[in-house]
Amino acid sequence: MTHEATPGLTVTPAPRTADIRAVIEEFGRLLGVFGAQLTDSLNEANREFEAIGTAFQDLAAANERIDSIVVREPEMTLIRMNCERIGAALSSAVIGLQCHDRLAQRLGHIRGGLDHLHGLLGDGHERSYGQWLELLRDVEHAQRTEQSRLAAATAGSSTNVELF
């Protein structure tokens, strides 16, 4: 049986094992780059949220100091009402900031998956197609299991967080 080339179609030979290994290593390198970018972004967000947390603590402390000032009525009632409003606003903001904590957990989980894949791709072991599929399915299963755990933990967490 002869194979005739279709006019205008270039026939490429099947890739060699060394070529496939080079592609796998490059894929692993890119996963490392993406993982590092994810880590840098998360670290930056953590620094920003720490600054916000410090600002909230300062506001809460100032609120308590203002609330403890003894003045005559009607100013006292006015000060207490405004301190209660500040306290309620701070509580709402803190609850809203819990999203950062959940996001950080999820991004950490994703980073762990990227690191795992990066390690598999760069370990130098030769694997068959079936072995790669099995490894990738195991990674996916671990990711889904951890994602389910995080989702359950988020669903079961209380929205009343005492930050101050």
N, C-alpha and C positions, 0 to 999 in steps of 0.2 A: 504494500500500500504506500503510495507516495503522497506527500503533502505539498500542495502547491500554495505558494504565497499569493495572497490577495493583492492585486495592484494597489499601491499607495499605503499598504499596511506594513508596518515594521514588525517583524517577529523578534521578540526579546527572549533570550534563553532563560531557563529557570534559574532563580537566584541560588548561589552557592551558600553553604552553611556559614562561611565567613562573612558573606554579604548580609545574611539574615542576622548574624551576631552583631554586626556593626549597626544595623538598624535598631536592634534591641538595646544596645548600649546607648545610642543617641536618644532613644525614647526614655531610657532611664535617666540620662543626663537632664533632659527637659523636665521630667517629673521632679528632679532635685531642684531645678530652677524655680518651678512653680511652687514647690513646697517652701522654699526659702522666701519667696515673695509673700506667700500666705503668712508665714511666721512674722516677717517684718511688718506686714499690715496689722496683724493681731497685736504685736508689741506696741505699735504706735497707738492703736485704739485703746489698749490698756492704759498707757500713759495719760491719754486724754481723759479717760473715764476716772482715773485716780485723781486728776486735777478737779474734775467735776465733783467727785465725792468729798474732797477737801473743802471745796467751796460750800457744799451743802452742810458739812459739819460746822464751818464758820458761821453760816447763816443760822443754824440751829442754836449755836452757842450765843450768838447775838440776840436771837429771839428770846432765849431764856433770861438773859441779862435785862433786856428791855422789860420783859414781863415781871421781873422782880423789883422794878423801880416803884417806889411808893410815892404816889401823887394823889391829889384830891380829885373828887368826882367833879364833873363828868369826864375829865381827862383819863382817869383810871379805867373806866369802862371802855372808852374808846381805844386806849392802848391794849387792853386785854382782848378786845374783839379783833383788832388788827394782828395781834400775836397769834391768835387762834387761826386766822386766815393764812398767815405765813406758815404755821405748822401744818395746816391741811394741804397747802400747796407743796410744801416740802415732801410730805408723805406721798402725795400723788406722783411727784417727780421721781422719787426713789422707786416706787413700784414700776414706773415707766422705764427706769434704767435697768431693771432686771433683765430686759431684753439683751443687754450687752453680755450679761453672765451666760445666758442661754446660747447666744451666738458664739461666745468664746469657747464654750464646751463643744458645740457642733464643729467649729473650725478646727479645734484641737483633734477631734475625732477624724475629720477629713485629712488633716495633716498626718495623723498616724497611718491612715490608709495609703497616702502618697509615699510615706517613708517605707512602708512594707513593700509596695510595688517597686519602689526605687531599689530596695535591697535585693528583691528577687531578680530584677533585670540586670543588676550589676554584679551578681555573685559569681559569674563565670561558669556556672553549671550548664552543660548542654542538656536540653530537655526535648522530648518529642512533642509533637503537636498536642497529643492527648494529655501529657503531663502539664503543659502550659495551661490548657483549658481547665484541668482540675485545680491547679494552683490559683488561677484567676477566679474560678467559682468559689474557692475557699476564702479568698480575699473579699469577694462580694458578699458572701454569707456573713463573714465577721463584721463587715461594714453595716449590713442591714440589721444584724443582731444588736450592735452597739447603738445604731440610730433608733431602733425600737426602744431600747433601754432609756436613752436620753428623752425620747418623746414621752414615755411613761413617767419618768422622773419629773419632767416639766408639767405634765398634766396633774400630777399629784402634789406639786409644790404649792405652798400657801402664798397668797399675794400680800400677806402682812409681814413685811420684813422690817426688822428693827435695825437701822443702820447707825443710829446715833446713840 
